[in-house]
Amino acid sequence: MYRPKMVNESVNGPWANEIDFLPDPVAKQRALDEFATYLNPQKVRVMRAAGLDIIEAQRSGPWVWDLDGRRFLDCFTSAGSFNVGRRNPRVVAAAHAALDRLDHGNFLLCSQQKAELAARLARITPGDLSCTMFGTGGGEAIDFAIKLARGATRRSKIVSTVNGYHGHTGFALSAAGRAAFREPFEPLMPEFSQVPFGDFASINAVLDESTAAVLLEPVQGEGGIVVAPPDYFSQVRAACDRVGALLIFDEIQTGLGRTGKLWASEHYGVVPDIMTTAKSLGGSLVPISATVFSEELREFLIPNPFIHLSTFGGSDLACAVALEVLNVIEDTGLVAHAAAMGDLLFAGLHEIAKDYPEFIADVRGLGLMVGVEYVEDSLGPRMSYHLSQHGVLAIYSGNQPAVMRLMPALVIEEPEVEFLLDAMRLALNDLRAGAGPDEATTRARRRPVRDAAKQ
Ligand SMILES: Cc1ncc(COP(=O)(O)O)c(C=O)c1O
């Protein structure tokens, strides 16, 4: 049997560097046609226009291969879901071992795997966060965080941020910072409001004794990789304490090393009352999320042990996989590695920004959570297209199309950072040369970023 050449032994590797399947453009086309017919035709159109009509076949570390045989450096990573790399060999082995003896488990019973993972999370999460409720996805984790905040405080107001993103489930959707996601489903949960992110005065103005919780991403992800001013979170923490409101950090995208710290809150030295994690916790293999909170808040659950249940949340299989994800992060020094690779990427991108001022307005982020803001919205989809032509899968932010997210697997090495930087230059050169997909097909509106931000 053909054995792929392995590279990258140093961090979590080895990764396959060569294709180990037979490319099948016909099967690819069939998948796209069936997807359009039975799932979502508009998604197929939009992805095609952005050069991202990719049908994933082989996945390995920071790389993914399309069914037609093209290789891409995955800089989207399902919005930060593949921190330890795709199909990390250690995590795959742990999943195989778990499959040999476990299944989901009985959600009503106490479970060894749940207990072990919860104990581990208690050790590695900030401050006095020590109790866990498991779920299957990020939205579910946020839903429980808000239920806990309301239940424990017996207050109703939830404050989140404009352009914030917390998922599409009930409470999480009510907290969404983009009206277009909320409006078709209104009336949603009452007593939710959104204030501008990073602006302490506006959050302070709405906090009062009826506020149950403030819900914040430590770095806004879908909002366009927005980093708050350094004292923002400590000010919010103090204001929450003043009115007795809880502080919830959504670390679903920022956590598990993404920003160069295990949790992004560590950059600010602020401990929340409730924290959510998901995505990369499942090691790209299983769905799992966790809402972690203080013992004090657990008091609410003592008389109500069955008030929040999830059949598959924190299944025995998923917990076994997640434990190995945490082992990998710890054993390989992945967090420090992400910080070092982030520094390299930032240095290169700042040089590129200087060379292409007609396209790039800003480069920002923390660690390997990087945003490149273009001077206008249409450049987001156009750059996705050009980057795809140079072997990079990257997509603009959901709530801010002018901002390209670069969030590769944390296991990338220097040559892969160079590959990404080269692809950026090549894609920008394509823009300069006026090459590219038909503008109309991108359906992007050409309007200046500053105006877009006001709308
Ligand atoms: C910050 C944040 N919170 C919550 C979610 C929702 O997670 P899920 O899609 O697993 O429900 C996401 C997903 O992108 C996210 O980025």
The ligand as an ORCA input file, in Angstrom:
! r2SCAN-3c Opt
* xyz 0 1
  C     -17.127     32.334     20.119
  C     -18.088     31.271     19.710
  N     -19.060     30.908     20.553
  C     -19.948     29.955     20.241
  C     -19.901     29.315     19.017
  C     -20.928     28.273     18.669
  O     -20.371     27.003     18.660
  P     -21.146     25.805     17.907
  O     -21.136     26.124     16.449
  O     -20.353     24.588     18.283
  O     -22.539     25.779     18.478
  C     -18.897     29.655     18.115
  C     -18.815     29.002     16.794
  O     -18.163     29.447     15.874
  C     -17.967     30.662     18.459
  O     -16.998     31.025     17.624
*
